[in-house]
Amino acid sequence: MRRVRNKKPGFTLIEIAIILVILGLLAGMTIPLLSELTKHQHYKSTQKDLDEIKTALAGFAGMYWRLPYADSDNDGLENTGQVSGYLPYITLGLGAVDSWRNRYYYDVNSRLVTTTNQSTFCTALQNIGANEKPRLAFSAGGTPAPQALVVISRGENSTLDGGNTPFPGDRDYESHPPSDTFDDLVVAFSPSAFSGRLNCSGAGGGVTCNFYTIFNRRNNAISIQGGNYILCTTIASGASFTISTGETITIYNNANCAGNGETVNFNNCAATDSDGDCLVKWTTTGLADE
């Protein structure tokens, strides 16, 4: 009697098609996830690099009591007389590029590259004026405030975005959360933050704020007039403006300087700034420390 062999199991064309569809769906979900994880890792790594760059610049200043010039010929070394260009990574003992293999841009206030000791460096920080470059705005189209230095990574798109284009241009820069049109990563040292980092006040440098950056922390736009703002100027929610020594600015809770406003002067800001970082904010209850 002949034995009948069991037929080997198999898949029909329909079953194979279903399996392929499922595998395609899984791949469609996995690939974007891996892409996002990689993107996040690049941003995280570059932000860590920027923090290390700030530390290295502070260390350089603490050792030589000046900041390095920019690198203008791509050799990684500072070039005397150049205040904007690429980060002089060899001079600072750092890596050359960000996570996307692009060089970091660097801009430094011209007062801070020729000082020779702690006293002259701290005095130079103190004397940086509200309109000196480089300056940095903390929102798109915001009012820029002067900085001791600015360092920029071009981000994933390898292009300077927003107010950072072209470099160095007018030496006014932007730093704000990423969007579809902005992915630059920016770090800076304000004069007051740098003076605190190097203990200028403890060394008799006498560094004090000669201007304040005021952030609009209300949910609506405000308008201001006074000081350097001769015309009525609209300040969006989250944007900022500056007030210098001896100035008084009138703030209106609307976008056209209509009605009665509230006045803020430089001394009000000085009394409010409890942490000495020259940053304050305008809230629904008035002036407060930022």
C-alpha positions in Angstrom: 0.0 0.0 0.0 1.5 3.3 -1.1 2.0 6.0 1.6 0.9 9.5 0.8 3.4 12.1 1.7 2.3 15.1 3.6 2.2 18.2 1.5 4.7 20.9 2.6 2.9 24.0 3.9 3.3 27.1 1.8 1.9 30.6 1.3 -0.5 31.7 -1.3 0.1 34.8 -3.4 -2.5 36.6 -1.4 -0.7 35.7 1.9 2.6 36.8 0.5 1.1 40.1 -0.7 -0.3 40.7 2.8 3.1 40.0 4.4 4.8 42.4 2.0 2.3 45.1 2.9 2.8 44.6 6.6 6.6 44.7 6.2 6.3 47.9 4.1 4.2 49.5 6.8 6.7 48.5 9.5 9.5 49.9 7.4 7.5 53.1 6.8 7.2 53.6 10.5 10.7 52.6 11.5 12.7 54.6 9.0 11.2 58.0 10.0 11.7 57.1 13.6 15.3 56.3 13.1 15.7 59.5 11.1 14.3 61.5 13.9 16.5 59.8 16.5 19.5 60.5 14.4 18.5 64.1 14.0 18.0 64.5 17.7 21.4 62.9 18.4 23.1 65.4 16.0 21.4 68.3 17.7 22.3 67.0 21.1 25.9 66.4 20.2 26.2 69.9 18.6 24.7 71.6 21.6 27.2 69.8 23.8 30.0 71.1 21.5 28.7 74.6 21.8 28.7 74.4 25.6 32.3 73.2 25.4 33.2 76.1 23.1 31.8 78.6 25.6 33.8 76.9 28.4 37.0 77.0 26.2 36.5 80.7 25.3 36.0 81.6 29.0 39.1 79.6 29.8 41.1 81.4 27.0 39.9 84.8 28.4 40.8 83.8 31.9 44.3 82.8 30.8 45.2 85.6 28.4 42.7 88.3 29.4 41.5 88.7 25.9 39.3 86.8 23.4 40.8 85.2 20.2 40.3 86.8 16.8 38.3 84.9 14.2 39.8 82.5 11.7 39.4 84.0 8.2 41.5 81.6 6.1 40.1 78.3 7.3 43.3 77.0 9.0 41.8 76.8 12.5 44.0 79.6 13.8 43.0 83.1 14.8 43.9 85.9 12.3 44.8 89.2 13.8 42.4 92.0 13.0 39.5 89.6 12.1 36.5 89.9 14.5 34.1 87.7 12.5 34.6 84.5 10.5 35.1 80.9 11.6 35.9 79.7 15.1 39.7 79.4 15.6 39.4 75.8 16.9 43.1 75.0 16.9 43.8 78.2 18.9 41.2 77.0 21.4 42.2 73.3 21.3 38.8 72.1 20.1 37.3 70.0 17.3 36.7 71.7 13.9 33.1 70.9 12.9 29.6 70.3 14.2 27.6 67.1 13.8 26.9 67.9 10.1 30.6 68.4 9.3 30.3 72.2 9.1 32.7 74.8 10.6 31.3 77.0 13.4 30.9 80.7 12.8 32.4 83.1 15.4 31.9 86.8 16.0 33.6 88.8 18.8 33.3 92.3 20.1 36.4 94.3 18.9 37.0 95.7 22.4 37.8 92.2 23.8 40.6 91.1 21.5 43.3 93.6 22.4 43.1 93.7 26.2 46.1 92.4 28.2 45.1 91.9 31.8 42.0 91.4 34.0 41.4 95.1 34.7 41.4 96.1 31.0 39.3 93.1 30.0 36.7 93.8 32.7 36.7 97.5 31.8 36.2 96.6 28.2 33.2 94.4 29.1 31.7 97.3 31.1 32.1 99.8 28.3 30.3 97.7 25.6 27.4 99.9 24.4 23.9 99.0 23.5 24.5 99.3 19.8 27.9 97.6 19.5 28.4 94.4 17.5 27.9 91.5 17.6 24.3 91.6 18.7 21.8 88.8 19.2 18.0 88.8 19.2 16.2 86.1 21.2 13.2 85.9 18.8 12.6 86.2 15.1 12.7 89.9 14.2 13.4 90.8 17.9 15.5 93.7 19.1 19.1 92.5 19.2 21.2 93.1 22.4 25.1 93.4 22.3 27.1 90.3 23.1 30.8 89.7 24.0 30.8 86.9 21.4 28.5 84.8 19.3 29.0 81.2 18.0 26.8 79.6 15.4 26.2 76.1 14.0 24.3 76.1 10.7 22.2 73.1 11.7 20.9 70.2 9.7 20.3 72.3 6.5 23.9 73.5 6.6 22.7 77.0 5.8 22.5 80.1 8.0 18.9 81.0 8.5 16.8 84.0 9.5 18.7 87.1 10.6 22.0 85.1 10.5 22.2 85.3 6.7 24.5 86.3 5.1 27.4 85.9 7.5 28.7 88.2 8.8 26.4 90.7 7.2 25.3 93.4 9.6 26.6 91.3 12.6 23.1 91.1 14.1 22.0 87.5 14.7 19.0 85.5 15.9 18.5 82.6 18.3 15.1 81.0 18.9 13.4 77.6 18.8 13.7 75.6 15.6 11.1 75.8 12.9 10.6 74.8 9.3 12.7 77.8 8.2 15.2 78.0 11.1 17.5 75.3 12.5 20.6 77.3 13.5 22.1 76.6 16.9 23.5 79.7 18.5 25.3 80.4 21.8 26.6 83.7 23.1 28.1 85.5 26.1 26.5 88.7 27.1 28.9 91.2 28.7 27.3 90.8 32.1 27.4 87.0 32.0 31.0 87.0 30.9 32.0 89.5 33.7 30.3 87.2 36.2 32.1 84.1 34.7 35.4 85.8 35.2 34.6 87.4 38.5 35.2 91.0 37.2 33.3 92.6 40.1 35.4 90.7 42.6 38.6 91.8 40.9 37.6 95.5 41.1 36.5 95.6 37.5 33.4 97.5 38.6 31.3 95.9 35.8 27.7 97.0 36.0 24.9 97.0 33.4 24.9 100.0 31.2 21.8 98.7 29.3 19.1 96.2 30.0 17.3 93.8 27.7 13.5 93.8 28.5 11.5 90.8 27.3 7.8 91.2 26.6 6.3 88.3 28.6 2.7 89.3 28.0 0.6 87.2 25.7 -0.1 90.2 23.4 2.1 92.7 21.5 3.0 95.9 23.2 4.3 99.2 21.8 7.0 101.4 23.2 8.3 104.9 22.7 11.2 106.8 24.2 15.0 106.4 24.6 16.4 105.0 21.3 12.8 104.3 20.1 11.9 107.7 18.7 9.0 106.3 16.7 6.2 104.1 18.2 7.7 100.5 18.0 5.7 97.3 18.2 7.3 94.5 20.4 5.7 91.1 19.8 5.0 88.7 22.7 8.3 87.0 23.5 10.4 89.7 21.7 12.7 92.1 23.5 13.9 95.7 23.5 16.7 97.5 25.3 17.0 100.5 27.6 20.3 102.3 28.3 21.6 104.4 31.1 19.5 107.5 31.8 16.7 106.5 29.4 12.9 106.4 30.1 10.6 104.3 27.9 6.8 104.4 27.8 5.1 101.0 27.4 1.6 100.7 25.9 -0.5 97.6 26.2 -1.4 97.8 22.5 0.4 97.9 19.1 0.0 101.6 18.3 1.0 103.6 21.4 -2.6 104.5 22.0 -4.0 105.7 25.4 -2.1 106.0 28.6 1.1 104.1 28.9 3.4 103.0 31.8 6.9 104.4 32.1 10.0 102.4 32.8 13.4 103.9 33.4 16.9 102.5 33.6 16.9 102.7 37.4 13.7 100.6 37.6 15.5 97.9 35.7 18.6 98.1 37.9 16.4 97.7 41.0 14.5 94.7 39.5 17.5 92.8 38.1 18.3 90.7 41.2 20.7 88.3 39.5 22.8 90.9 37.7 22.4 89.4 34.2 21.1 92.7 32.7 17.8 90.9 31.7 14.4 91.8 33.0 10.8 91.2 31.7 7.6 93.1 31.2 4.6 91.1 32.6 0.9 91.6 33.2 1.9 92.9 36.6 4.7 95.1 35.4 8.5 94.8 35.5 10.1 91.6 37.0 13.5 89.9 36.9 14.0 87.6 33.9 
